[in-house]
Amino acid sequence: MLNKDGFDLWSDRYDVSVKEADERNQYPFAGYTRLMNAIYGTIMEHSPAKVLDIGFGTALLTSRLYDAGNQITGIDFSAEMIRIASIKMPTATLLQWDFSLGIPPVLSEQSFDFIVSTYALHHLTDAAKVSFISSLLNLLEAKGVLLIGDVCFRSREELRLCKAASRDSWDNDEVYFVVSELEEQLSPVCELVFHEFSFCSGVIEFRKKP
Ligand SMILES: C[S@@+](CC[C@H](N)C(=O)[O-])C[C@H]1O[C@@H](n2cnc3c(N)ncnc32)[C@H](O)[C@@H]1O
């Protein structure tokens, strides 16, 4: 699994490498551009919005939202990713923080219309995902939405089939989302809707239950 130094090194060729993998329709980035555009479109329907991005990277998504007038706060642990993102979004609030430690204390009193996270939370175990997502739900406005776009499968069986088909490139250190299992754990506190974008990717939409 990449640590923050690994992400620092990847930062200058990240944008090109994900786009190329998407164009080849390959795991893990097949569907990446459509997925990002869909999240962008959903938020823009409510623009200007207050948006928190978890693991914003080179800000491929959030810089577009920033340019369109949304108010951006972000968390990432890579100094290089933050450097690149802050050039694109000079007045955004970009915090260097490791999300495996939970929510940064400075955000605990804030609330957001949208919280987004793309291709970042697969660095958490399944148990840590449930706990972190629960904390994120607490940062949403009453009608706020959490949008997680990532390598994602409806069921454990779909994940198994993708792993078998992508044996040469499969990353055993990453822990991908299985929607049915997440739903079992989180349905008491929120509503989940899954939008599939490719054989290995999708967006999970979370809304707090009233
Ligand atoms: C694959 S990139 C995704 C970037 C961007 N969200 C996108 O979709 O293009 C993952 C990002 O999450 C950040 N990240 C990974 N693990 C993290 C952690 N534990 N705490 C904070 N940031 C983390 C990395 O530094 C990197 O910028």
The ligand as an SDF file (V2000), in Angstrom:
LIG
                    3D

 27 29  0  0  0  0  0  0  0  0999 V2000
   -5.2830    7.6040   -5.8650 C   0  0  0  0  0  0  0  0  0  0  0  0
   -5.1670    9.2180   -5.2090 S   0  0  0  0  0  0  0  0  0  0  0  0
   -6.7760    9.8970   -5.5730 C   0  0  0  0  0  0  0  0  0  0  0  0
   -6.7340   11.3800   -5.7650 C   0  0  0  0  0  0  0  0  0  0  0  0
   -8.0400   12.0290   -6.2070 C   0  0  0  0  0  0  0  0  0  0  0  0
   -9.0580   11.9350   -5.2040 N   0  0  0  0  0  0  0  0  0  0  0  0
   -8.5270   11.4330   -7.5180 C   0  0  0  0  0  0  0  0  0  0  0  0
   -9.5410   10.7430   -7.5430 O   0  0  0  0  0  0  0  0  0  0  0  0
   -7.8830   11.6660   -8.5420 O   0  0  0  0  0  0  0  0  0  0  0  0
   -5.3420    8.9460   -3.4510 C   0  0  0  0  0  0  0  0  0  0  0  0
   -5.0770   10.2020   -2.6310 C   0  0  0  0  0  0  0  0  0  0  0  0
   -5.4000    9.9210   -1.2740 O   0  0  0  0  0  0  0  0  0  0  0  0
   -4.3450   10.3470   -0.4360 C   0  0  0  0  0  0  0  0  0  0  0  0
   -4.3100    9.4410    0.7270 N   0  0  0  0  0  0  0  0  0  0  0  0
   -4.1510    8.0900    0.7130 C   0  0  0  0  0  0  0  0  0  0  0  0
   -4.1770    7.6080    1.9670 N   0  0  0  0  0  0  0  0  0  0  0  0
   -4.3520    8.6900    2.7810 C   0  0  0  0  0  0  0  0  0  0  0  0
   -4.4530    8.8520    4.1910 C   0  0  0  0  0  0  0  0  0  0  0  0
   -4.3830    7.8050    5.0030 N   0  0  0  0  0  0  0  0  0  0  0  0
   -4.6670   10.0960    4.6870 N   0  0  0  0  0  0  0  0  0  0  0  0
   -4.7400   11.1750    3.8470 C   0  0  0  0  0  0  0  0  0  0  0  0
   -4.6330   11.0870    2.5040 N   0  0  0  0  0  0  0  0  0  0  0  0
   -4.4440    9.8580    1.9800 C   0  0  0  0  0  0  0  0  0  0  0  0
   -3.0760   10.2590   -1.2920 C   0  0  0  0  0  0  0  0  0  0  0  0
   -2.0510   11.1300   -0.8560 O   0  0  0  0  0  0  0  0  0  0  0  0
   -3.6080   10.6420   -2.6650 C   0  0  0  0  0  0  0  0  0  0  0  0
   -3.5420   12.0350   -2.8830 O   0  0  0  0  0  0  0  0  0  0  0  0
  1  2  1  0
  2  3  1  0
  2 10  1  0
  3  4  1  0
  4  5  1  0
  5  6  1  0
  5  7  1  0
  7  8  2  0
  7  9  1  0
 10 11  1  0
 11 12  1  0
 11 26  1  0
 12 13  1  0
 13 14  1  0
 13 24  1  0
 14 15  1  0
 14 23  1  0
 15 16  2  0
 16 17  1  0
 17 18  1  0
 17 23  2  0
 18 19  1  0
 18 20  2  0
 20 21  1  0
 21 22  2  0
 22 23  1  0
 24 25  1  0
 24 26  1  0
 26 27  1  0
M  CHG  2   2   1   9  -1
M  END
$$$$
